[in-house]
């Protein structure tokens, strides 16, 4: 029974480990694999909460662990990725700027954790750090031909949007897993790359991320159909 209760936390720790590995891959210059690891972390992050509710394993420990994992995988890891791919050319100033992203993300997480209004299914207050980190990962993965100014603008906007009071549509009523919209865009881009016959040029971790996410989508679809049949 204790092992079953620990399963959601294992997924959370897997998310955290993906963040650590992403930083390591980025330091070795494997930027696309580093970006994919962030996306894999998003998939694991979307699973741990649902597994906790399904297994009735919700706990304060799990919630705190989830926040700690998020700040590493979607705060620190994306900021290192952006630094190595773009901001490094500005030297120390670039490093200081890159370090702002996890600061804004940590503030956003802390504000959310103490918020008493978490019941809305229609919107988030500010952009979630998971979505912000995923956007930076996608920008690195597919934005090689975009002007550098686009990276700067998106990075700056996401920092302020995370701590803003703007209501961001949650898309929870869309039949996709949590944060699935961003990763679905990634899968769509992958299919296009395969169609164009350039998949050999892509990082090998993409072949882990794609089947994992497709399997999860299939699981959610089957579960939703079963729930409707029961009702």
Number of C-alpha atoms within 10 A of each C-alpha: 5 7 8 13 16 16 16 26 23 15 21 27 21 18 30 27 18 26 30 19 18 30 27 17 18 22 14 11 14 15 24 22 21 31 32 28 28 33 32 26 29 27 22 23 25 20 18 24 21 16 18 19 12 11 14 11 18 19 13 8 9 20 16 12 15 21 19 16 23 28 26 24 33 32 26 24 31 31 26 25 28 26 21 20 15 16 22 15 12 12 10 11 12 16 18 13 15 24 18 17 28 24 15 20 29 23 15 22 21 11 13 17 14 9 9 8 9 12 8 10 11 12 16 19 21 20 24 22 28 24 21 23 29 26 22 24 28 19 18 22 18 13 14 10 6 11 9 12 9 12 18 13 10 14 23 15 12 23 21 15 22 25 20 15 12 13 13 16 13 17 17 15 9 10 13 16 21 21 19 20 15 17 25 17 12 22 18 11 13 18 14 13 15 13 10 9 10 11 16 9 8 15 15 13 15 21 13 12 19 20 12 14 21 13 11 18 17 11 12 15 15 11 12 12 11 11 10 8 8 6 5
